[in-house]
């Protein structure tokens, strides 16, 4: 499927965000945008310093507060030479907001370890750790990873809070009134917006670190899943240091587990296979850890509660080590992208295309990790794949296809761009999740996951939720999406008709 250069969904979205763009250049961004920039870490993370010059390392930006108090809670941050500390983060436009808003007198702000502002003048000097008088302050101006206008389009409407309770939305009836072809077309166009957003994030990072490093960072981030995105990303950002000189998957596993503080200091001596692996690992790590001390993660960076054994960070790093040990890994991904790029691949070939990607990512048999879930688990009776089929789909849709697409766009390779888009639109549906379950009920009025037959349709539905549903309430107050669907003319992707001015 080839989209028009300006699809109706993209026009709607741009129109909806147009009032926000008018502020670009007329003063500081909104506090809401600063919160989104911080939450998504759209920053040159290796260049962060407080306004008095201390380096800042963000191991986790924290979780959005939904009950008042500081904007983010449970962040993990290191300032200067002080040890990493866990606490809250407050977002203000200017450092003076700390006292102007009464935070220095409010006991709910006593655990703030970092104030994040747009710009500061260095008039005060906070120390590390808890400081109600004035915490260390980080100014974001000059540290963004993309122009402010691009970040407004990407983040201003990104949700900061969770979805409301399940309830069918006002757009359910008009969406169900569309025939299947047009409803699918709408979802595909929304999915294309999502593809572009992920691709432009690659482009922004590649400007500072290069295409390959940008890919490694997003691959690691994807392996972290929702629990451990940030420690995985931090490991990828320091790859040039801890990977230097390592050649085998085992050597890279040892360094990743060591730098990630995931090597147990003691072992049970009851599981022979695990003990042998740990002994070998420590024999290597004790000689290297001092030289890699600048890359070490604090153990508190990881979240293990609710993590399934297949998603344990130890196991995911073991897989990443195999990718890194393959000196042809990046070229294999590029070759996979080029396969069939001379034209649009027929649908019957998509299965073989997906299987060929699985073979690249699965990384083959590992002498230890093919038989153990974690470093402390017993040996399994049957070998375990290092990567499941559902994760291949997630990596394809969220990382590899967007990376290949923006490379094709930047390089002017139209054949490759069309081939990547064809795969993106036709890829089989991914594993279901709570966001999709709620969105199907609210927007489409169905519970069955069979209503979304492709991963792109799932991506499109999620994008609609992100752009519209999460900025209204449970009764869809002031949401314009239902009206736009009712007046949509799929043959004419132009600015939609409005019965009243956009709020």
Protein Blocks (a to p, Z undefined) as FASTA:
>chain_A
ZZdfbdfklmmmmmmmmmmmmmgopaccdfklmmmmmmnopacfklgccfkopacddfbg
bjadfegpjfbghiacdehjbccddddddddfbfklmmmnommmmmklmmccbdcdfbde
hlaccdehjdfkbpcdddfehpacbdfklmmmmmmmpcfbdcddddddfklmmmmmpcfk
lmmmmmmmmmmmmmmmmmmmmmmmmmmnojklmmmmmmmmmmnommlmmmmmmmmmmmmm
mmgopabfklmmmmmmmmnopacfbdfklamklmmmmmmmmmmmmmmmmmmmmmpccfkl
pcfehpafklgmklmmmmmmmmmmmmklmmmmmmmmmgoplbccdfklmmmmmmmmmmmm
nnpaafklmmcfblmbccdfbdcdfbdfklmmmmmmmmmmmmmmmmmmmnopaklmmmmm
mmmmmpccddddfklmmmmmmmnopabfklpmbfklmmmmmmmmmmmmmmccfkopaiak
lmmmmmpcfklccddddfbdcZZ
